[in-house]
């Protein structure tokens, strides 16, 4: 049996919605994008939603809206996909990494508080000077589980910081019964094909800040502010717009969101039942504050004595693709070159990065496929 790493969950409704758009002359800047955006306002209660062509674009717009610029400091996590840090580097801001919780992989709020109160001890390694200012916090909702946002927001209030919540992996998750994405000043979702919903590529920024929303709308459309003509540009902007075909697909997916999440929950449950008793395998932990987990990927952790690379090769030989998750951002070559990070700087992140392994996962997996994966894991470990 050959198992796909992930698969989008699409129906004829999504396909027809795309065809319907293609059969019109309006393939960009039409009615589908506002329709898609409204679904996020309805879901989260946010006042504004802005569709963009990727989660990375959405993060970048939030960085711009927060006024983060060259030399500004932002406390964030090294245990994430690189986009959460890259969006800061685009503006020559400086990421101040702190380590993560060993159970969830989310940023440790106690270390966030320490960094905010003692930022100067973090500066020598980063090459920042005494004029640099701490501007924001950028937590990531890792693997579909919200970070401890109440504690993070308390730090932000104490120091007057903007909170950018990277919820690109957590659409539909809830934290203490509140939706992910609205737990900070700005939130971002993303829709790559392995996400909870997909538009192929795409993202959405949500906020209730009127001024920031207007600014980000202008930036995503080549810097055109309200009142600008087609060839007038108030700001330095970008082509971060989402096309009409993608928005139409996404709007149909959003109609099915609860069902899509439930199907992923079921697959995660099948995995948990079968993997929990296998020696050397640690299944994902769900914090008490997570009132709904939005399963993005299913990442197990192997005992440190297990040779992960050799184990992965054996699973690949059985038709089961697996992936390390994540490679810590501070160990990426360009980050080492720029900031001089070293192995051992963030031990929890490094441990999770060395032991984590994403197994095949999607809402369209069958129980038979999950059984096959789990039997192979058991056979290769016992």
LOVOKOL-620576 format. One record per residue (C-alpha): y, z, x; residue in one letter. Coordinates in steps of 0.25 Angstrom, whole numbers, plus 5000, padded with zeros to 4 digits. Example, Ala and Ser with C-alpha at 12.3 -4.5 7.8 and 13.67 -1.06 7.14 Angstrom:
// LOVOKOL-620576
+------+------+------+-----+
:   yy :   zz :   xx : res :
+------+------+------+-----+
: 4982 : 5031 : 5049 :   a :
: 4996 : 5029 : 5055 :   s :
+------+------+------+-----+
//
This chain:
// LOVOKOL-620576
+------+------+------+-----+
:   yy :   zz :   xx : res :
+------+------+------+-----+
: 5000 : 5000 : 5000 :   x :
: 5014 : 4997 : 5005 :   x :
: 5025 : 5006 : 5000 :   x :
: 5040 : 5001 : 5000 :   x :
: 5050 : 5011 : 5006 :   x :
: 5058 : 5010 : 4994 :   x :
: 5061 : 5001 : 4982 :   x :
: 5072 : 5000 : 4972 :   x :
: 5069 : 5002 : 4957 :   x :
: 5075 : 4990 : 4950 :   x :
: 5072 : 4985 : 4936 :   x :
: 5076 : 4972 : 4929 :   x :
: 5088 : 4979 : 4924 :   x :
: 5094 : 4979 : 4938 :   x :
: 5090 : 4965 : 4941 :   x :
: 5096 : 4960 : 4928 :   x :
: 5109 : 4967 : 4931 :   x :
: 5110 : 4960 : 4944 :   x :
: 5107 : 4947 : 4938 :   x :
: 5117 : 4949 : 4927 :   x :
: 5128 : 4951 : 4938 :   x :
: 5123 : 4939 : 4946 :   x :
: 5125 : 4930 : 4933 :   x :
: 5140 : 4934 : 4933 :   x :
: 5151 : 4929 : 4942 :   x :
: 5154 : 4944 : 4945 :   x :
: 5146 : 4949 : 4957 :   x :
: 5156 : 4959 : 4962 :   x :
: 5167 : 4968 : 4957 :   x :
: 5162 : 4967 : 4942 :   x :
: 5158 : 4976 : 4931 :   x :
: 5144 : 4981 : 4937 :   x :
: 5151 : 4989 : 4948 :   x :
: 5159 : 4998 : 4938 :   x :
: 5146 : 4999 : 4930 :   x :
: 5138 : 5004 : 4941 :   x :
: 5149 : 5014 : 4946 :   x :
: 5150 : 5020 : 4932 :   x :
: 5135 : 5024 : 4932 :   x :
: 5139 : 5033 : 4944 :   x :
: 5150 : 5039 : 4937 :   x :
: 5141 : 5042 : 4925 :   x :
: 5130 : 5048 : 4934 :   x :
: 5138 : 5057 : 4943 :   x :
: 5151 : 5060 : 4935 :   x :
: 5160 : 5054 : 4946 :   x :
: 5173 : 5048 : 4942 :   x :
: 5171 : 5036 : 4951 :   x :
: 5160 : 5027 : 4957 :   x :
: 5162 : 5016 : 4966 :   x :
: 5151 : 5006 : 4969 :   x :
: 5150 : 5001 : 4983 :   x :
: 5141 : 4992 : 4991 :   x :
: 5134 : 5003 : 4999 :   x :
: 5133 : 5018 : 5000 :   x :
: 5139 : 5017 : 5014 :   x :
: 5151 : 5010 : 5008 :   x :
: 5152 : 5021 : 4998 :   x :
: 5152 : 5032 : 5009 :   x :
: 5162 : 5024 : 5017 :   x :
: 5172 : 5023 : 5005 :   x :
: 5170 : 5038 : 5003 :   x :
: 5174 : 5041 : 5018 :   x :
: 5186 : 5032 : 5016 :   x :
: 5190 : 5039 : 5003 :   x :
: 5188 : 5053 : 5010 :   x :
: 5199 : 5049 : 5020 :   x :
: 5189 : 5050 : 5031 :   x :
: 5194 : 5043 : 5044 :   x :
: 5193 : 5042 : 5059 :   x :
: 5189 : 5055 : 5065 :   x :
: 5187 : 5063 : 5052 :   x :
: 5175 : 5072 : 5051 :   x :
: 5165 : 5072 : 5040 :   x :
: 5153 : 5081 : 5039 :   x :
: 5140 : 5074 : 5036 :   x :
: 5125 : 5073 : 5038 :   x :
: 5117 : 5066 : 5049 :   x :
: 5105 : 5066 : 5040 :   x :
: 5109 : 5053 : 5031 :   x :
: 5109 : 5038 : 5031 :   x :
: 5120 : 5034 : 5041 :   x :
: 5129 : 5029 : 5031 :   x :
: 5134 : 5043 : 5028 :   x :
: 5139 : 5044 : 5042 :   x :
: 5143 : 5029 : 5044 :   x :
: 5153 : 5030 : 5033 :   x :
: 5161 : 5040 : 5041 :   x :
: 5160 : 5032 : 5054 :   x :
: 5166 : 5020 : 5047 :   x :
: 5179 : 5028 : 5046 :   x :
: 5177 : 5034 : 5060 :   x :
: 5175 : 5048 : 5054 :   x :
: 5166 : 5058 : 5061 :   x :
: 5153 : 5063 : 5055 :   x :
: 5151 : 5077 : 5057 :   x :
: 5136 : 5079 : 5055 :   x :
: 5129 : 5092 : 5051 :   x :
: 5115 : 5095 : 5049 :   x :
: 5107 : 5094 : 5036 :   x :
: 5098 : 5103 : 5027 :   x :
: 5084 : 5103 : 5032 :   x :
: 5078 : 5102 : 5018 :   x :
: 5087 : 5092 : 5011 :   x :
: 5093 : 5084 : 5023 :   x :
: 5106 : 5086 : 5017 :   x :
: 5118 : 5090 : 5025 :   x :
: 5118 : 5106 : 5027 :   x :
: 5131 : 5111 : 5020 :   x :
: 5131 : 5124 : 5029 :   x :
: 5133 : 5114 : 5041 :   x :
: 5143 : 5106 : 5033 :   x :
: 5151 : 5119 : 5031 :   x :
: 5150 : 5123 : 5046 :   x :
: 5154 : 5109 : 5051 :   x :
: 5166 : 5110 : 5041 :   x :
: 5171 : 5123 : 5046 :   x :
: 5168 : 5121 : 5061 :   x :
: 5170 : 5106 : 5062 :   x :
: 5176 : 5107 : 5076 :   x :
: 5162 : 5110 : 5082 :   x :
: 5157 : 5097 : 5077 :   x :
: 5168 : 5088 : 5084 :   x :
: 5165 : 5088 : 5099 :   x :
: 5152 : 5080 : 5097 :   x :
: 5159 : 5070 : 5087 :   x :
: 5170 : 5067 : 5096 :   x :
: 5180 : 5071 : 5085 :   x :
: 5194 : 5077 : 5089 :   x :
: 5201 : 5089 : 5084 :   x :
: 5209 : 5080 : 5074 :   x :
: 5197 : 5076 : 5066 :   x :
: 5196 : 5082 : 5052 :   x :
: 5184 : 5085 : 5043 :   x :
: 5186 : 5076 : 5031 :   x :
: 5173 : 5076 : 5023 :   x :
: 5158 : 5080 : 5021 :   x :
: 5148 : 5069 : 5019 :   x :
: 5135 : 5075 : 5014 :   x :
: 5123 : 5066 : 5010 :   x :
: 5113 : 5068 : 4999 :   x :
: 5101 : 5065 : 5007 :   x :
: 5089 : 5058 : 5001 :   x :
: 5095 : 5060 : 4987 :   x :
: 5097 : 5075 : 4988 :   x :
: 5112 : 5080 : 4987 :   x :
: 5117 : 5088 : 4998 :   x :
: 5122 : 5102 : 4995 :   x :
: 5135 : 5098 : 4990 :   x :
: 5141 : 5111 : 4985 :   x :
: 5141 : 5117 : 4999 :   x :
: 5146 : 5104 : 5005 :   x :
: 5157 : 5103 : 4995 :   x :
: 5161 : 5118 : 4997 :   x :
: 5163 : 5114 : 5012 :   x :
: 5171 : 5102 : 5008 :   x :
: 5180 : 5111 : 4999 :   x :
: 5182 : 5121 : 5010 :   x :
: 5187 : 5111 : 5020 :   x :
: 5193 : 5100 : 5011 :   x :
: 5183 : 5089 : 5014 :   x :
: 5179 : 5077 : 5006 :   x :
: 5164 : 5076 : 5002 :   x :
: 5157 : 5063 : 5002 :   x :
: 5143 : 5064 : 4996 :   x :
: 5134 : 5054 : 5001 :   x :
: 5124 : 5052 : 4989 :   x :
: 5119 : 5039 : 4993 :   x :
: 5105 : 5044 : 4992 :   x :
: 5107 : 5053 : 4980 :   x :
: 5111 : 5045 : 4968 :   x :
: 5107 : 5054 : 4956 :   x :
: 5104 : 5067 : 4963 :   x :
: 5110 : 5079 : 4958 :   x :
: 5115 : 5092 : 4966 :   x :
: 5115 : 5104 : 4957 :   x :
: 5115 : 5095 : 4945 :   x :
: 5127 : 5087 : 4950 :   x :
: 5126 : 5072 : 4954 :   x :
: 5125 : 5068 : 4969 :   x :
: 5137 : 5060 : 4973 :   x :
: 5148 : 5068 : 4966 :   x :
: 5146 : 5081 : 4974 :   x :
: 5157 : 5077 : 4984 :   x :
: 5170 : 5069 : 4983 :   x :
: 5163 : 5056 : 4984 :   x :
: 5148 : 5052 : 4983 :   x :
: 5141 : 5039 : 4987 :   x :
: 5128 : 5033 : 4981 :   x :
: 5120 : 5021 : 4987 :   x :
: 5110 : 5011 : 4982 :   x :
: 5102 : 5005 : 4993 :   x :
: 5088 : 5000 : 4987 :   x :
: 5081 : 5013 : 4990 :   x :
: 5091 : 5022 : 4983 :   x :
: 5090 : 5028 : 4969 :   x :
: 5097 : 5016 : 4963 :   x :
: 5100 : 5003 : 4970 :   x :
: 5110 : 4992 : 4970 :   x :
: 5104 : 4986 : 4983 :   x :
: 5116 : 4991 : 4991 :   x :
: 5127 : 4999 : 4985 :   x :
: 5133 : 5012 : 4983 :   x :
: 5143 : 5020 : 4974 :   x :
: 5154 : 5031 : 4978 :   x :
: 5157 : 5041 : 4967 :   x :
: 5169 : 5050 : 4967 :   x :
: 5178 : 5057 : 4957 :   x :
: 5190 : 5055 : 4966 :   x :
: 5199 : 5045 : 4960 :   x :
: 5207 : 5042 : 4972 :   x :
: 5195 : 5040 : 4981 :   x :
: 5188 : 5031 : 4971 :   x :
: 5200 : 5022 : 4970 :   x :
: 5201 : 5021 : 4985 :   x :
: 5186 : 5019 : 4987 :   x :
: 5186 : 5008 : 4976 :   x :
: 5197 : 5001 : 4984 :   x :
: 5190 : 5002 : 4998 :   x :
: 5177 : 4996 : 4992 :   x :
: 5185 : 4984 : 4987 :   x :
: 5191 : 4980 : 5000 :   x :
: 5202 : 4990 : 4999 :   x :
: 5208 : 4985 : 4986 :   x :
: 5215 : 4996 : 4979 :   x :
: 5219 : 4996 : 4964 :   x :
: 5229 : 4986 : 4962 :   x :
: 5226 : 4978 : 4974 :   x :
: 5224 : 4963 : 4972 :   x :
: 5211 : 4956 : 4977 :   x :
: 5217 : 4954 : 4991 :   x :
: 5225 : 4967 : 4992 :   x :
: 5219 : 4978 : 4999 :   x :
: 5225 : 4992 : 5000 :   x :
: 5215 : 4998 : 5009 :   x :
: 5205 : 4994 : 5020 :   x :
: 5193 : 4993 : 5011 :   x :
: 5179 : 4987 : 5011 :   x :
: 5170 : 4978 : 5003 :   x :
: 5161 : 4990 : 4998 :   x :
: 5160 : 4984 : 4983 :   x :
: 5146 : 4984 : 4976 :   x :
: 5143 : 4970 : 4970 :   x :
: 5140 : 4968 : 4955 :   x :
: 5125 : 4965 : 4957 :   x :
: 5122 : 4978 : 4964 :   x :
: 5131 : 4986 : 4954 :   x :
: 5123 : 4980 : 4942 :   x :
: 5110 : 4984 : 4948 :   x :
: 5115 : 4998 : 4951 :   x :
: 5120 : 5000 : 4937 :   x :
: 5107 : 4997 : 4931 :   x :
: 5100 : 5006 : 4942 :   x :
: 5110 : 5017 : 4938 :   x :
: 5105 : 5016 : 4923 :   x :
: 5091 : 5020 : 4928 :   x :
: 5095 : 5031 : 4938 :   x :
: 5088 : 5042 : 4932 :   x :
: 5075 : 5035 : 4931 :   x :
: 5077 : 5030 : 4945 :   x :
: 5079 : 5044 : 4951 :   x :
: 5067 : 5049 : 4942 :   x :
: 5058 : 5039 : 4948 :   x :
: 5062 : 5043 : 4962 :   x :
: 5060 : 5057 : 4959 :   x :
: 5046 : 5054 : 4954 :   x :
: 5042 : 5047 : 4967 :   x :
: 5048 : 5059 : 4975 :   x :
: 5040 : 5068 : 4967 :   x :
: 5027 : 5060 : 4970 :   x :
: 5030 : 5061 : 4984 :   x :
: 5033 : 5076 : 4984 :   x :
: 5020 : 5079 : 4977 :   x :
: 5012 : 5071 : 4987 :   x :
: 5019 : 5075 : 5000 :   x :
: 5022 : 5089 : 4998 :   x :
: 5008 : 5094 : 5003 :   x :
: 5007 : 5084 : 5015 :   x :
: 5008 : 5092 : 5028 :   x :
: 5019 : 5088 : 5037 :   x :
: 5028 : 5082 : 5025 :   x :
: 5040 : 5088 : 5019 :   x :
: 5045 : 5082 : 5006 :   x :
: 5060 : 5082 : 5002 :   x :
: 5067 : 5095 : 4998 :   x :
: 5076 : 5095 : 4986 :   x :
: 5086 : 5106 : 4986 :   x :
: 5089 : 5115 : 4974 :   x :
: 5103 : 5109 : 4973 :   x :
: 5097 : 5095 : 4971 :   x :
: 5095 : 5095 : 4956 :   x :
: 5091 : 5080 : 4956 :   x :
: 5086 : 5073 : 4969 :   x :
: 5088 : 5059 : 4969 :   x :
: 5077 : 5053 : 4978 :   x :
: 5082 : 5043 : 4987 :   x :
: 5071 : 5043 : 4998 :   x :
: 5059 : 5052 : 5000 :   x :
: 5059 : 5058 : 5014 :   x :
: 5048 : 5067 : 5019 :   x :
: 5049 : 5075 : 5031 :   x :
: 5038 : 5076 : 5041 :   x :
: 5034 : 5087 : 5050 :   x :
: 5040 : 5086 : 5063 :   x :
: 5027 : 5085 : 5070 :   x :
: 5023 : 5072 : 5063 :   x :
: 5027 : 5059 : 5070 :   x :
: 5035 : 5053 : 5060 :   x :
: 5036 : 5039 : 5066 :   x :
: 5021 : 5038 : 5068 :   x :
: 5019 : 5043 : 5054 :   x :
: 5028 : 5033 : 5048 :   x :
: 5021 : 5022 : 5055 :   x :
: 5008 : 5026 : 5049 :   x :
: 5014 : 5026 : 5035 :   x :
: 5020 : 5012 : 5038 :   x :
: 5006 : 5008 : 5041 :   x :
: 5002 : 5012 : 5027 :   x :
: 5013 : 5004 : 5021 :   x :
: 5022 : 5016 : 5019 :   x :
: 5036 : 5014 : 5025 :   x :
: 5044 : 5027 : 5029 :   x :
: 5057 : 5030 : 5035 :   x :
: 5063 : 5041 : 5043 :   x :
: 5075 : 5047 : 5035 :   x :
: 5085 : 5049 : 5040 :   x :
: 5088 : 5046 : 5055 :   x :
: 5099 : 5056 : 5057 :   x :
: 5113 : 5049 : 5058 :   x :
: 5117 : 5057 : 5071 :   x :
: 5105 : 5051 : 5078 :   x :
: 5109 : 5036 : 5075 :   x :
: 5113 : 5029 : 5088 :   x :
: 5127 : 5026 : 5084 :   x :
: 5130 : 5041 : 5080 :   x :
: 5125 : 5046 : 5093 :   x :
: 5134 : 5036 : 5100 :   x :
: 5146 : 5039 : 5092 :   x :
: 5144 : 5055 : 5091 :   x :
: 5134 : 5059 : 5101 :   x :
: 5124 : 5066 : 5092 :   x :
: 5112 : 5071 : 5098 :   x :
: 5098 : 5074 : 5094 :   x :
: 5098 : 5089 : 5089 :   x :
: 5112 : 5089 : 5083 :   x :
: 5107 : 5089 : 5069 :   x :
: 5093 : 5095 : 5069 :   x :
: 5090 : 5095 : 5055 :   x :
: 5094 : 5081 : 5052 :   x :
: 5086 : 5077 : 5065 :   x :
: 5074 : 5084 : 5060 :   x :
: 5075 : 5078 : 5046 :   x :
: 5077 : 5064 : 5052 :   x :
: 5065 : 5066 : 5061 :   x :
: 5055 : 5070 : 5050 :   x :
: 5060 : 5063 : 5038 :   x :
: 5053 : 5051 : 5032 :   x :
: 5056 : 5043 : 5020 :   x :
: 5044 : 5038 : 5012 :   x :
: 5043 : 5027 : 5002 :   x :
: 5052 : 5030 : 4990 :   x :
: 5057 : 5024 : 4978 :   x :
: 5058 : 5026 : 4963 :   x :
: 5048 : 5014 : 4961 :   x :
: 5037 : 5020 : 4970 :   x :
: 5024 : 5023 : 4963 :   x :
: 5016 : 5036 : 4963 :   x :
: 5005 : 5027 : 4970 :   x :
: 5014 : 5023 : 4981 :   x :
: 5019 : 5038 : 4983 :   x :
: 5004 : 5042 : 4984 :   x :
: 5001 : 5032 : 4994 :   x :
: 5013 : 5036 : 5003 :   x :
: 5009 : 5051 : 5002 :   x :
: 4994 : 5048 : 5005 :   x :
: 4998 : 5041 : 5017 :   x :
: 5008 : 5052 : 5022 :   x :
: 4997 : 5062 : 5020 :   x :
: 4986 : 5053 : 5027 :   x :
: 4995 : 5051 : 5039 :   x :
: 4999 : 5066 : 5040 :   x :
: 4986 : 5073 : 5037 :   x :
+------+------+------+-----+
//
